[in-house]
Amino acid sequence: MRGYRPRHKFNAIRTVRDGFKFDSKMEARYYDELKLRCLPGGDVVFFMRQVPFYLPGNVRYVVDFLEFHTDGTVHFVDVKGKETETFKVKKKLVEHHFPVKIETVQA
């Protein structure tokens, strides 16, 4: 079927900002917010998108944003409309195998 695009399983609307594809409008809005926080006087020096973690058993987890703050702290942030069981398990695995804490931003 031409032009058919399957719906996201949680009805999230895929969005494009600055040529980047985001899984949801909420993730795109968070990106917009981060760009503003990177302006002079903001609390973020720079950020990265879609940073992968490679886990045992050939499992990969991708965090939405890696933020570097002006106070020297680093934040791993995942934007979620809904926390699935798979997400919860992978998050725990990442936090177990790496010295990081993943923050979750929800609607």
N, C-alpha and C positions, 0 to 999 in steps of 0.2 A: 504494500500500500504506500503510495507516494506521499511524502509530507507528514506521515504519522510519526508522532513522538510520544513514547510511553510516559505516563505521569510518574512523578516521583512517588515513592511508596508512602511518604508522609505529606503529600501534596505541597511540598516546597516548590517554589518557582525559581528555576535556574535563572541567574542574572549575570550580566556582563558589565564590568566597570573597567575603564582604562585598558580595554582589550583582554582583561583577565576574566575567566569564567568562575562563577561562584555557585555552589550547590543550592543556595537559598538567598532570598532578599535580605534576611537577617545577617548572614555572613557578609554580604556586600555592604550593608550599612555599617557593620563593625569596621570593615576596611576603610570606608569613608571617614569614620571617626578616627581611626589610627593615622590617616594622612593628616588630619587637622592637628592631632596631638604631636606630630613630627615638625610642625611649624616652629619658628623661633619662639622661645618661651614655653614650649610644650614640654610634657614629661617623658616623651619618647624620642630617643635619638634616631633609631631606625627599626624596621621590622622586616621579617621574612614571611613568606606564605608557603603553605604546604610542605612542612619540614618532616621528612620520614624518620621513623625509628625502625630498626630491623631487630626482630625478636627471635628467640629460639623457635625452632620448628618451621622455619621459613615464613614467619608471620610478619607482616608489615603494618605499622600504625602510622598515620599521617596526621600531625597536629596542624590545625588551621593557621595559627600565627605564632611566631617566635618574636617577642618584643624585647628590645634593649632600651632600658630606661635611663634617664639622666642621673639617677642616684646610684647607678652601677648595677642595679638588679636586672635579672633576665626573667621573663615570664613566658611560659608556654600556655597558649590559650586556644581552647576549642569552643566554637560557637555551635550550640545545639538547640534545636527546637524541642527535641525529645531525646532523653538518654536511653538508648537501647541496652539490652543485656550484653550484646557483643561489645559495644563501646565501653561499658563498665569493666568488663573482663580485660580488654586490651589496655585500658587506662591503668588498671592495677598492675598489669604485667610491665608496662613501661616504667611506672613508678618503682617497681620492685628491682628491675634490672639497671635502671639509670638513676643518677642522683638528681631527679627533677620532680616537680609537683605540677600537674596539669590543672590549670584553672578552667572552669566551665562557665561560659556566658550563655544564659538561657533567656528565652522570650519572657 
